[in-house]
Amino acid sequence: MLLNLSEHIKSMNNIKLINGISMPTLGYGVFQIDNDSCARCVSDALACGYRLIDTAQAYYNEEGVGKGIKQSGVPRSEIFITDKVWISNAGDGHAMQSIERSLKKLDTDYIDLMLIHQAFGDCYGTYRDLEKALQQGKVRAIGLSNFLGGRFIDLAEHFEQKPMVLQAETNVFHQQRAVRSILDEYGTKLMAWAPLAQGLKDLYSNEVICDIANTRHLSPAQVALAFLVCQGIIAIPKSSHRERMEENLQAVEVNLSAAEMDRLSKLDGSKAPAVSDFNEPNLTRFLLNYDAKFNPERQQKAD
Ligand SMILES: NC(=O)c1ccc[n+]([C@@H]2O[C@H](COP(=O)([O-])OP(=O)(O)OC[C@H]3O[C@@H](n4cnc5c(N)ncnc54)[C@H](OP(=O)(O)O)[C@@H]3O)[C@@H](O)[C@H]2O)c1
C-alpha cells in the first residue's frame, strides 16, 4: 500500500554524505528538458513531493530550475539542488566564475551539491575551485560525475576532501558493482543517472521486472527505481509527465524482498549501457565540442 503525499515527503529516505549533510535518495533529473518547459516540470515535481533536483550547466536550463522553484512556493531550505561544472568551464578561477553564474541563473545563494560533470579538461583546477566554493559556503557538498575506475581513484587520491558523491550511469542492467566497491573505500555515495535506462533497453517489458511488478501491483519503473533506492543508491529519474513523476516518486516507499533483489541483481550486464567507454575518441570529441555546439547563449552571440 503506497502512502499519501504528505506522508511521502515526511518519510522520504535521506542519505548522509561524508561531511554530514543529508540528501534525498530519490530525486528529479532535468536532462533534455528545455529552459522554457523546465520551470513547469520542476514546479510539478516539487508539488508531487520531490525535494532533490538534478541539473547541470550543460543542460542549459538552470534558469528554468530557478523559476520552477520560485513558482512552486516550496521554501529553498527544503530543496536539494545538484548542479555540474561543464568541461568548457574547467580550471582554477574559471570553474569558480561558472559556479557564480550558476548561482545567478538558479537565483539562489548556494548549491547543495556541485559535481565535475566529465573527466576532461583541467579537472584538478576545477576540484580546487569546488573545495574553495565549499569553504565559502557557495556549495554544501562536492563530487564527481562519470569519473570511473582509475579516474575516480586518481582524483580522490590527490585531494584531502574526498568526493562526497559520484554520479554514474546505473540501473538494473548496469549495476556498477566494481565502481561501488571503490566508492566504499572513500565513503563516496553513488548517484544513478539513467536509473530507468533512459526509457530504452526494454526495461518496461523485461520479463523479471514485469513479473515482480505484477506480483507486487507496482509499475516496472517503480521496481527498477526501488532496486536502486533499497541499496542506498540515489536515483534521479526524469519525466516530463506529472503522472509518471508521481509514479516514480512512490518507489521510495517500496521494500523489495531479498529474493526479488536477488532476481533483479542477476540482470546486471544483460544490456549494453548508454556509455560503455568515455575514452572512445568520437565521444571524447563530441563532449569537448558540446558547449560550442549546443550552448544557446553562444549561438545567440554568433547570430
Ligand atoms: N551525469 C551525467 O552525465 C548524466 C547523464 C544523463 C543523465 N543525467 C541525469 O540523470 C537524470 C535521469 O537520466 P535520464 O534522463 O538520462 O534517463 P532516465 O531517467 O533513466 O529515463 C528517462 C526516460 O524515461 C521515461 N520515463 C520516465 N518515467 C517513466 C515511467 N514511469 N514510465 C515510462 N517511461 C518513463 C522518460 O520519458 P518522459 O519524459 O516522456 O516521461 C524519459 O524518456 C537526467 O535527467 C539527468 O539529471 C546525468
The ligand as a MOL file (V3000), in Angstrom:
LIG
                    3D

  0  0  0     0  0            999 V3000
M  V30 BEGIN CTAB
M  V30 COUNTS 48 52 0 0 0
M  V30 BEGIN ATOM
M  V30 1 N 25.9550 12.9960 -15.1560 0
M  V30 2 C 25.6290 12.6890 -16.3900 0
M  V30 3 O 26.4720 12.6080 -17.2970 0
M  V30 4 C 24.1940 12.4120 -16.7140 0
M  V30 5 C 23.8490 11.8110 -17.9200 0
M  V30 6 C 22.4920 11.5730 -18.1840 0
M  V30 7 C 21.5350 11.9240 -17.2420 0
M  V30 8 N 21.9020 12.5280 -16.0620 0 CHG=1
M  V30 9 C 20.8850 12.9060 -15.0340 0
M  V30 10 O 20.1050 11.7660 -14.7320 0
M  V30 11 C 18.7140 12.0580 -14.9730 0
M  V30 12 C 17.9750 10.8080 -15.4090 0
M  V30 13 O 18.5860 10.1980 -16.5220 0
M  V30 14 P 17.9380 10.2230 -17.9870 0
M  V30 15 O 17.0270 11.3770 -18.0840 0
M  V30 16 O 19.0140 10.1550 -18.9710 0 CHG=-1
M  V30 17 O 17.1600 8.8470 -18.0800 0
M  V30 18 P 16.0350 8.0680 -17.1920 0
M  V30 19 O 15.5830 8.8790 -16.0540 0
M  V30 20 O 16.5930 6.7170 -16.9510 0
M  V30 21 O 14.8640 7.8730 -18.2530 0
M  V30 22 C 14.1210 8.9560 -18.7240 0
M  V30 23 C 13.1870 8.4250 -19.8040 0
M  V30 24 O 12.2610 7.5090 -19.2320 0
M  V30 25 C 10.9090 7.9630 -19.4900 0
M  V30 26 N 10.1460 7.6800 -18.2400 0
M  V30 27 C 10.3240 8.2460 -17.0170 0
M  V30 28 N 9.4860 7.6940 -16.1150 0
M  V30 29 C 8.7680 6.7610 -16.7780 0
M  V30 30 C 7.7480 5.8620 -16.3810 0
M  V30 31 N 7.3250 5.8030 -15.1200 0
M  V30 32 N 7.1930 5.0400 -17.3240 0
M  V30 33 C 7.6310 5.0920 -18.6140 0
M  V30 34 N 8.6070 5.9180 -19.0390 0
M  V30 35 C 9.1660 6.7460 -18.1340 0
M  V30 36 C 11.0260 9.4390 -19.7790 0
M  V30 37 O 10.0170 9.8410 -20.6790 0
M  V30 38 P 9.0220 11.1030 -20.4060 0
M  V30 39 O 9.8610 12.2900 -20.0260 0
M  V30 40 O 8.3390 11.2660 -21.7260 0
M  V30 41 O 8.0830 10.6600 -19.3210 0
M  V30 42 C 12.3860 9.5250 -20.4520 0
M  V30 43 O 12.2760 9.1930 -21.8290 0
M  V30 44 C 18.7820 13.1600 -16.0350 0
M  V30 45 O 17.5660 13.8620 -16.1860 0
M  V30 46 C 19.9250 13.9890 -15.5180 0
M  V30 47 O 19.5060 14.8180 -14.4560 0
M  V30 48 C 23.2110 12.7620 -15.7880 0
M  V30 END ATOM
M  V30 BEGIN BOND
M  V30 1 1 1 2
M  V30 2 2 2 3
M  V30 3 1 2 4
M  V30 4 1 4 5
M  V30 5 2 4 48
M  V30 6 2 5 6
M  V30 7 1 6 7
M  V30 8 2 7 8
M  V30 9 1 8 9
M  V30 10 1 8 48
M  V30 11 1 9 10
M  V30 12 1 9 46
M  V30 13 1 10 11
M  V30 14 1 11 12
M  V30 15 1 11 44
M  V30 16 1 12 13
M  V30 17 1 13 14
M  V30 18 2 14 15
M  V30 19 1 14 16
M  V30 20 1 14 17
M  V30 21 1 17 18
M  V30 22 2 18 19
M  V30 23 1 18 20
M  V30 24 1 18 21
M  V30 25 1 21 22
M  V30 26 1 22 23
M  V30 27 1 23 24
M  V30 28 1 23 42
M  V30 29 1 24 25
M  V30 30 1 25 26
M  V30 31 1 25 36
M  V30 32 1 26 27
M  V30 33 1 26 35
M  V30 34 2 27 28
M  V30 35 1 28 29
M  V30 36 1 29 30
M  V30 37 2 29 35
M  V30 38 1 30 31
M  V30 39 2 30 32
M  V30 40 1 32 33
M  V30 41 2 33 34
M  V30 42 1 34 35
M  V30 43 1 36 37
M  V30 44 1 36 42
M  V30 45 1 37 38
M  V30 46 2 38 39
M  V30 47 1 38 40
M  V30 48 1 38 41
M  V30 49 1 42 43
M  V30 50 1 44 45
M  V30 51 1 44 46
M  V30 52 1 46 47
M  V30 END BOND
M  V30 END CTAB
M  END
